[in-house]
Amino acid sequence: MTIHVEGLVAIAVFYLLILFVGIWAAWKNKHSGEAEGTDRSETIMVGGRDIGLFVGGFTMTATWVGGGYINGTAEYVYLPDYGLAWAQAPFGYALSLVLGGLFFAKPMRSRGYVTMLDPFQQLYGKRMGGLLFIPALMGEIFWSAAILSALGATLSVIVDINIKMSVVISALIAIFYTLVGGLYSVAYTDVVQLFCIFVGLWISVPFALINPAVSDITVTAVKHLYQSPWIGSVQKGDTWVWIDNFCLLMLGGIPWQVYFQRVLSASSATYAQVLSFLAAFGCLIMAVPSVLIGAIGASTDWNQTSYGAIPPKNKTEADMILPIVLQHLCPPFVSFFGLGAVSAAVMSSADSSILSASSMFARNIYQLAFRQSASDREIVWVMRITIFVFGGLATLMALVTGTVYGLWYLSSDLVYVIIFPQLLSVLFVKGTNTYGSVAAYLFGMVLRIGGGEPYLQLPPFIYYPGWMTEQRKHHITGELEEIVVQKFPFKTVSMLASFLGNVAVSYLAKYLFESGKISHKYDFLDAVVSKHSGEIMDKTTLVTRGNAIGLSEMAPMKPRLSVTLAAAFTRRDTLPTETVEEEEEESSPDSSHHEEE
């Protein structure tokens, strides 16, 4: 029990350090933004928009370098028939950060948005913003639950403590400092956590490499010793699946609130781009020790270790290869450094996801959709309550749901298939409207869910070309089951169909209403010819102004805002000038009163 006591002490010291840094960051920045007149709620969400390069680079990197990232990378490198060729997360997420920095960071930050859903609500209205909140929320909650679940299992492997207790304590600490300091606490603790991950894993790697049970990893990379070479390969029949998964990581890694929360907290649009590029480099660097640990696991004669003769892959414990290597191939004091690294990785992801989900709910659902007249103090309290609620929900799921990773796989697919094409449309395609957005949402959801999800035992009702059946061992029960495997890149095809559907239906609706083919009174979504829209002018008005206006200018596609929505946006200088003037002319006494407040 001595080793376990040392492990518990190490964890306690680490958790207290994280808690101290979180509280210190909250205290240090408690008056941030007051001089500029920034609302307290906005300061909690985007940190007063003054996050510098050092802290920003660390917290942006920690967006993706979490428990799933370091454990998953090691797992895929270790797994026979997969190997490094299938460990796509490091390169996929690094490229997603590069693309995010090149194309998405600047327009989002320069327009002064507070959350990722702001542009959707500006252009497509509050109801569509609420619909898009659902897959975004699912992604954040399921991600938090999955990594908390992984943390509990990891701690139980190394320290032999109760899984449920470790999950609850870790979640409570992450929730508490997020509750107290918002983005500042999350960002500053990310610096400590990322440092611990880097140091903890790199201290462990040399000890594991020199263990007598471990063969030369340069040899096992290309030769079959204890299992298939860990370098891996992509079979010809799996090429499209590999491309599909890589596109999902590369493009589906962009439309997440955890990423845009950092982008929008940067002190300028240029800084937001630089942070993205720094984080892409950080992701690759942080993946190196995980790759080495996976290679070490594939190069180990487990019969010579305290683990036993049966290797982890044969005991369905491949997903735990990182903590298993730390425990059985490193001295106890070193394994606890690694344990701290794994705990750090998990907490750095959990706190970010919980804050992101609560930010979107408080601003885009509560404030902009239901309570436009809500005071800043009220929004802050809504955020605090939802941080606790969403954190509690993720913890509960981690404790009672066996298919948490399956839920996260499906929700991350929905983020890629539904939110990414909508983000492309709202930022870069002139002319899309709410009708196209609704159609795209439905197209993406039906095509993705139609492909099925083996992890959740969700059978397909759309059989894409090249489908086949396979027998696989269930990840929990261990029983053999027959599942349908889709070899077609249906996730990427679903995403493209969603994007094209948005553009096609938007322009069709625009043509039908503006040409008079369909009466204006049937524009029930107020998306094209609504009498409330300041953009709509009849032809008589256009002629009397004496301007030669073409068809494309008759309904300029600037963000469509309701009266109350325009009043609710705190940074009115980011709205188009004409829209603000028109909305003020039409504003009701209630909204005028709110603006004065």
Secondary structure, 3 states (H helix, E strand, C coil): CHHHHHHHHHHHHHHHHHHHHHHHHHHHCCCCCCCCCCCHHHHHHHHHHCECHHHHHHHHHCCCCCHHHHHHHHHHHHCCCCCHHHCCHHHHHHHHHHHHHHHHHHHHHHCCCCCCCHHHHHHHCHHHHHHHHHHHHHHHHHHHHHHHHHHHHHHHHHCCCCHHHHHHHHHHHHHHHHHHHHHHHHHHHHHHHHHHHHHHHHHHHHHHHCCCCECCHHHHCCCCCCCCCCCCCCCHHHHHHHHHHHHHHHHHCCCCHHHHHHHHHECCHHHHHHHHHHHHHHHHHHHHHHHHHHHHHHCECHHHCCCCCCCHHHHCCHHHHHHHHHHHHCCHHHHHHHHHHHHHHHHHHHHHHHHHHHHHHHHHHHHHHHCCCCCHHHHHHHHHHHHHHHHHHHHHHHHHCCCHHHHHHHHHHHHHHHHHHHHHHHHHCCCCCHHHHHHHHHHHHHHHHHCCEHHHCECCCCCCCCCEEEEEECCCCCCEEEEEECCCCHHHHHHHHHHHHHHHHHHHHHHHHHCCCCCHHHCCCCCCCCCCCCCCCCHHHHHHCCCCCCHHHHCCCCCCCCHHHHHHCCCHHHCCHHHHHHHHHHCCHHHHHHHHC
